[in-house]
Amino acid sequence: MVQAYILIQTEVGKATAVAESIAKIPGVLTAEDVTGPYDVIVRAEAESIDELGRLVVAKVQQVEGITRTLTCPVVRL
């Protein structure tokens, strides 16, 4: 299982709606509004890094109101 944090920037005033929409996507564990340079932080998981990429590109990035994403896979050192 691969997990990642997805840092999301949204259009002004859209953070709550974006977080609520993303929280409904299968594979998303949490989606929370935050303050700072990013507006929403998501924790997601998938069976493989390829599946994680498909989750981000095909589902998360399609949510209306997102302007930019940064995916940070979790590593265990």
N, C-alpha and C positions, 0 to 999 in steps of 0.2 A: 504494500500500500504506500502510495506517495501522497504526502500532504504539502500544502503550500499556503502562504499568505498572499492575497491579491490586494494590492494597494490601488485604490481607485480615486481618480479626480472626476468630479461631476460638474455639470453646468450649475450656475448659482441657483440655490434654492431647491435643487433636485436630490440632495443626499438621502433624505428620508425615503423618498419614493424609490430610489435606486436600491437602497439597502433592503427594503421590503420585497421588491421584485426578485432580487438575487437570492434572498433567503429561501425562496420557493423552489430553486433549481436543485435537482437531485445531485448529490455530491458536495453541496455547500453545507458546511457544519455550522458556521455562524456568519452573520453579516451585520456589522455595526457602524453607526455614524460616529465619526471622530472629528476632532479639531486638529488643525495644523496643515501641513502641505497636502495631505490627502483628506478626502471627505468620507470615505467608507473603507473599512478594512474587512476582508473576507478571509475565512479559513475554509479551505476546501480539501477534499481527498479524492483520489482516483486509483485505479489498479496499477497504472503505469504512467511514466512521464508523458508518453504520447497521448494517453487518454486525458491526462490533466491538460495538456495543450488544447485538445479538442474541446474540453469543457470551457476553457477560457475563451477561445476564439469563436466557437460555434454558439455558445450560450451566454456567458457573462458579458462579452463585449457587444452583444446584440441588444442589451437592455438600453432603452431610451434614456438619455441624459448623461451617459458616460462620455467623457472626453479623452481619458487616458487611463491605462492600466499598467501595473508593474507586478509581475508574478515572481514571488520569492519562494522557491521550493525549500522545504525543511530538510536539513541534513543531520545525520547522527554521527558525530565524530568520535 
